């Protein structure tokens, strides 16, 4: 199986100039915890991710006004991604190694085509051991560096 077989196709996305308050409302409406950030909606070239954690840490905790903050100010740049034709185990390994709950899927030109989330792994793969291993790796506590 490839990443294309496991992914959710054509996920919602946003652009750097979008406001974080609006993207947060979209996240709530779509019941998602992250939104890929693309250069523009035409090219869909992936450049970042905006997660619910970014909103909590980089907006709320820093006292920024969500109505005045743009995605570009708080998004995570250069996200780990996989390609649609990759064997899905490579994406799962990257998710575990980087403790990612979701990984964007791009085509050969870096255009967003899908996203793989923990829920996709759980519902689309009949391998309980794989699902458990992914969740365990993603949830592994990080050791603070001195």
Long-range contacts (C-beta under 8 A, 24 or more apart in sequence): 1-87, 1-88, 1-125, 2-84, 2-85, 2-86, 2-87, 2-88, 3-82, 3-83, 3-84, 3-85, 3-86, 3-87, 3-88, 3-90, 3-91, 3-105, 3-114, 3-116, 4-84, 4-85, 4-105, 4-113, 4-114, 5-88, 5-124, 6-88, 6-91, 6-116, 6-120, 6-121, 6-124, 6-125, 7-84, 7-105, 7-113, 7-114, 7-115, 7-116, 7-120, 8-114, 8-115, 8-116, 8-117, 8-120, 9-113, 9-114, 10-113, 10-114, 11-35, 11-36, 11-104, 11-112, 11-114, 11-115, 13-37, 13-38, 13-41, 13-44, 13-112, 14-38, 14-50, 14-71, 15-39, 15-40, 15-41, 15-71, 16-47, 16-48, 16-70, 16-71, 16-72, 16-75, 17-70, 17-71, 17-72, 18-70, 18-71, 19-66, 19-67, 19-68, 19-69, 19-70, 19-71, 20-50, 20-55, 20-59, 20-66, 20-69, 20-70, 20-71, 20-73, 20-74, 21-66, 21-67, 21-69, 23-50, 23-71, 24-55, 24-66, 27-52, 32-117, 33-101, 33-102, 34-101, 34-102, 34-115, 36-79, 36-104, 36-112, 36-115, 37-71, 37-75, 38-112, 43-111, 44-111, 44-112, 44-113, 45-109, 45-110, 45-111, 45-112, 46-79, 46-81, 46-104, 46-106, 46-110, 46-111, 46-112, 47-77, 47-78, 48-75, 48-76, 48-77, 48-78, 48-79, 49-75, 49-76, 49-79, 49-102, 49-104, 50-74, 50-75, 50-76, 51-76, 79-103, 79-104, 81-105, 81-106, 82-106, 82-116, 83-107, 83-108, 84-113, 84-114, 88-116, 88-125, 89-130, 91-116, 92-121, 92-130, 92-133, 92-134, 95-134, 95-137, 95-138, 96-133, 96-134, 96-136, 96-137, 96-138, 97-137, 99-137, 99-138, 99-139, 99-140, 99-142, 100-138, 101-138
